Amino acid sequence: MSTFAPEWLSLREKADAEARAHDLVDRLREIDLNRTPLVVRDLGCGTGSLGRWLAGRLGGPQHWVLHDRDPRLLSIAAATMSGVTIETHEGDLTRLTAADLAGTSLVTASALLDLLTAEEVDGLAGACADAGCPALFTLSVAGRVEFAEPEPLDAEFEAAFNAHQRRVVDGRRLLGPDAVPAAVEAFGRRGAEVTTSPSPWRLGPEQAALAGEWLRGWVEAAVEQEPRLAAEAPGYLRRKLEHGPGVVVHHTDLLAVPR
């Protein structure tokens, strides 16, 4: 599992909040979550941005259980979420079982599924199903990018970036853009009602800093995957930055509800 800098998570928080699918939260509020207070388990919580966005929308008394492997991020999340009670767990969230989820009203995560393997997604779906709790996963990469000023090289950099998202890390084959289809299949096979909804970043002039940081990372990952693009990268990056921010980065949100 990757560790992300607090500065990057802070930079993207506003765009994340604007992108997340409100219709899935509306559906979630219709469900009887069978517990007061609600016990929400946030996997890979980072600095707690999903909790800050979601807690007020769920309403009522809530207890949030925050999981992350980075103690710095856990401490920031615990200190910056308000109106709910908090506990933190540091460690590997890919090993969670149904027993670990006992008493949980809702499992949630942001920008997590694409960092998992097919086996890990299947295991997580199984744990949620066996524990009988819904799961809301937001902002999984969809593998599609649309620039306001398109050019032929866009497709090559996109393909290389998507391949990088599917790379092998420490013996683990990451799902990248295949994560949501894998999760839909895994939850559906266990009888859950699964709904997906688009959650794109729409980055314009007001998100220039985020757009620039995202673009540099996107190009760097593509070149790492396809070194032949290194010769094109400086000019490509310069043109994109000169045209100014104007890009849609597609993501998908997913809600799985036990039947």
C-alpha positions in Angstrom: 0.0 0.0 0.0 1.3 3.4 -0.9 1.9 6.1 1.7 0.8 9.6 0.6 2.1 13.0 1.7 -0.3 15.0 3.9 0.4 18.0 1.6 -0.9 16.1 -1.5 -4.0 14.9 0.4 -4.7 18.4 1.6 -4.3 19.8 -2.0 -6.8 17.3 -3.4 -9.4 17.5 -0.6 -11.6 20.2 -2.2 -11.7 18.5 -5.6 -12.4 15.1 -3.9 -15.3 16.7 -2.0 -16.8 18.2 -5.2 -16.4 15.0 -7.1 -17.9 12.4 -4.8 -21.2 10.9 -5.9 -24.0 12.4 -3.7 -26.6 10.0 -5.1 -24.8 7.1 -3.4 -24.9 8.9 -0.1 -28.6 9.6 -0.6 -29.1 5.9 -1.2 -27.0 5.1 1.9 -29.2 7.3 4.1 -32.3 5.3 3.0 -30.7 2.1 4.5 -31.3 1.0 8.1 -27.8 0.8 9.4 -29.0 -0.9 12.6 -26.9 0.8 15.2 -26.8 3.9 17.3 -24.2 5.4 17.2 -23.3 4.5 13.7 -19.9 2.7 13.6 -18.1 3.7 10.4 -14.8 2.0 9.6 -12.7 4.2 7.2 -10.0 2.1 5.4 -6.9 4.0 4.3 -8.3 7.1 6.0 -5.3 9.3 5.2 -5.8 12.7 6.8 -9.6 12.0 7.3 -10.9 14.0 4.4 -13.7 11.4 3.6 -14.8 11.5 7.2 -14.9 15.3 7.2 -17.1 15.1 4.1 -19.3 12.2 5.0 -20.0 12.4 8.7 -22.3 15.4 8.5 -24.2 13.9 5.6 -24.9 10.7 7.5 -26.1 12.6 10.6 -26.8 11.4 14.1 -24.3 10.0 16.6 -21.3 8.3 15.0 -18.1 6.5 16.0 -15.4 6.4 13.4 -12.7 3.7 13.3 -9.8 5.0 11.3 -7.4 2.6 9.6 -4.1 3.5 8.0 -0.5 2.3 7.9 0.9 5.8 8.3 0.8 7.0 11.9 1.3 10.7 10.8 -1.9 10.5 8.7 -3.8 8.8 11.5 -2.8 11.5 14.0 -3.9 14.3 11.6 -7.2 12.5 10.9 -8.0 12.0 14.6 -7.2 15.6 15.4 -9.2 17.2 12.6 -12.5 15.2 12.6 -15.1 16.8 14.8 -18.6 15.9 16.0 -17.9 12.2 16.2 -15.9 9.9 18.4 -12.7 8.4 17.0 -10.4 5.4 17.4 -7.4 4.7 15.2 -5.8 1.5 14.0 -2.3 1.4 12.4 -1.5 -1.5 10.2 -2.3 -3.6 7.1 -6.0 -3.2 6.2 -5.9 -5.8 3.5 -6.0 -8.5 6.2 -9.4 -7.5 7.7 -11.8 -10.3 8.3 -15.6 -10.5 9.1 -14.7 -10.8 12.7 -12.7 -7.5 12.6 -15.8 -5.9 11.1 -18.3 -7.2 13.7 -20.5 -4.3 14.9 -19.6 -2.1 12.0 -22.5 -0.1 10.4 -20.6 1.0 7.3 -17.2 0.3 5.7 -15.9 3.2 3.6 -12.7 4.3 1.8 -11.5 6.9 -0.6 -9.0 6.3 -3.5 -8.3 2.8 -2.2 -9.6 0.1 -4.4 -7.2 0.8 -7.3 -4.3 0.2 -4.9 -5.4 -3.3 -4.1 -5.0 -6.7 -5.9 -7.9 -8.8 -7.2 -7.4 -11.2 -4.2 -7.5 -8.3 -1.7 -10.7 -6.8 -3.2 -12.3 -10.2 -3.2 -11.3 -10.7 0.5 -12.6 -7.3 1.4 -15.9 -8.0 -0.3 -16.1 -11.3 1.5 -15.5 -9.8 4.9 -18.1 -7.1 4.3 -20.6 -9.7 3.1 -20.0 -12.0 6.0 -20.3 -9.1 8.5 -23.5 -7.9 6.8 -22.3 -4.3 6.5 -22.6 -2.0 3.5 -19.5 -0.6 1.8 -19.0 2.8 0.2 -15.8 3.2 -1.9 -15.2 6.6 -3.5 -12.8 8.0 -6.1 -11.4 4.8 -7.7 -9.5 5.7 -10.9 -11.4 4.9 -14.1 -8.5 5.1 -16.5 -9.9 8.0 -18.5 -8.6 11.6 -18.8 -10.0 14.4 -21.0 -8.0 17.5 -21.7 -9.6 20.8 -22.7 -6.7 21.1 -25.2 -6.3 17.5 -26.5 -3.5 16.3 -28.7 -2.5 12.9 -30.2 0.0 12.1 -27.4 -2.7 12.1 -24.8 -3.7 8.5 -25.6 -0.1 7.3 -25.3 0.5 8.9 -21.9 -2.9 7.7 -20.7 -2.2 4.1 -21.8 1.2 4.1 -20.1 -0.2 5.6 -16.9 -2.9 3.0 -16.8 -0.3 0.2 -17.3 1.6 1.8 -14.4 -1.5 1.6 -12.2 -1.6 -2.1 -13.0 2.0 -2.7 -12.2 3.4 -5.3 -9.8 4.6 -3.9 -6.4 6.3 -6.2 -3.9 4.8 -9.2 -5.7 1.3 -7.7 -5.7 -0.4 -7.0 -9.1 -2.4 -3.8 -8.5 -5.8 -3.5 -10.1 -5.7 0.2 -11.1 -8.6 1.0 -13.5 -9.8 -2.6 -13.2 -10.6 -2.2 -9.5 -14.3 -1.1 -9.8 -15.3 -3.9 -12.2 -13.5 -6.4 -9.9 -15.3 -5.0 -6.8 -18.7 -5.1 -8.7 -18.1 -8.7 -9.5 -16.9 -9.7 -6.0 -19.8 -8.0 -4.2 -22.4 -9.1 -6.7 -21.2 -12.7 -6.5 -22.0 -12.5 -2.8 -25.5 -11.3 -3.4 -25.0 -7.6 -2.6 -26.9 -4.8 -4.4 -24.1 -2.9 -6.2 -24.5 0.7 -7.5 -21.7 2.7 -9.2 -21.7 6.4 -10.0 -19.2 8.7 -11.8 -17.1 11.0 -9.6 -14.8 12.9 -11.9 -12.4 15.6 -10.9 -13.1 18.7 -13.1 -10.0 20.8 -12.8 -10.1 24.4 -14.0 -8.3 27.6 -13.2 -9.4 27.5 -9.6 -7.6 24.2 -9.1 -4.4 25.2 -10.9 -2.1 24.0 -8.2 -3.8 20.6 -8.0 -4.0 20.3 -11.8 -0.3 21.0 -12.2 0.8 18.6 -9.4 -1.5 15.9 -10.8 -0.2 16.4 -14.3 3.4 16.1 -13.3 2.8 12.9 -11.4 0.7 11.5 -14.3 3.4 12.2 -16.8 6.2 10.9 -14.5 4.3 7.6 -13.9 3.7 7.2 -17.6 7.4 7.7 -18.4 8.4 5.3 -15.6 6.2 2.7 -17.3 7.2 3.5 -20.9 10.7 5.0 -21.0 10.3 5.6 -24.7 8.0 8.5 -23.7 10.9 10.3 -21.9 11.9 12.2 -25.0 8.4 13.5 -25.5 7.6 14.3 -21.8 9.3 17.7 -21.4 7.6 19.3 -24.4 4.3 17.5 -23.7 4.3 18.7 -20.1 5.3 22.3 -21.1 2.4 22.5 -23.6 -0.1 21.2 -21.1 1.0 23.7 -18.4 1.1 26.5 -20.9 -2.5 25.8 -22.0 -3.6 26.2 -18.4 -5.5 23.7 -16.3 -8.5 22.2 -18.0 -8.8 18.5 -17.4 -11.4 15.9 -16.4 -9.9 13.0 -14.5 -12.5 10.3 -14.3 -13.2 8.3 -11.1 -16.0 6.0 -10.0 -17.8 5.6 -6.7 -19.3 2.3 -5.6 -21.9 1.4 -3.0 -22.5 -2.3 -2.1 -25.4 -3.1 0.2 -26.2 -6.7 1.5 -29.6 -7.9 0.4 
